[in-house]
């Protein structure tokens, strides 16, 4: 278990599968006692290749704003089998489409909460980028995002949060740590 902001090992987990991004409860039992006292701790990412659970006791701060409000969706499916017309504009010179960023209501995971944000499809429309208006506490790859027409209960379609969400967090994390090492002059 590694502190996501300083790279310090602060505990030992008993399996990645026991931890969920956004989780707070139950983490203390896998942390060193000195780290537990600095909590509460939240799971912010998991790196399967390295068998690391990244946690932070500063999850609410700006350091995690992007990871909690921007992500990619894949395997996007539409109720009408085609993306809604509001999401694309036809190009004058042929059948190609160019995607437009559109505000939508969304439901992430299970539960009653509807959130607002923007959706911008990419390539053939089966993937896209989401930007939420407010941070979410537990975005994790594999979770479903259901899209609704803004201000209505009309379901447009759904997608799955991509594994690229963690990959982007981990890349940003590596860059953050590299910058800290460079600033301090300490070689890791």
Buried (B, 14 or more C-beta within 10 A) or exposed (E): BBBBBEBEEBBEBEEBEEBBBBBBEEBBEBBEEEBBEEEBBBBBBBBEEEEBBBBBBBBBEEBBEBBBBBBBBBEBEBEEEEBBEEBBEEEEEEEEBEBBEBBBBBBBBEEEEEBBBBBEBBEEBBBBBBBBEEBBEBBBBEBBBBBBBBEEEEBBBBBBBBBBBBBBBBEBBEEBBEEBEEEEEEEE
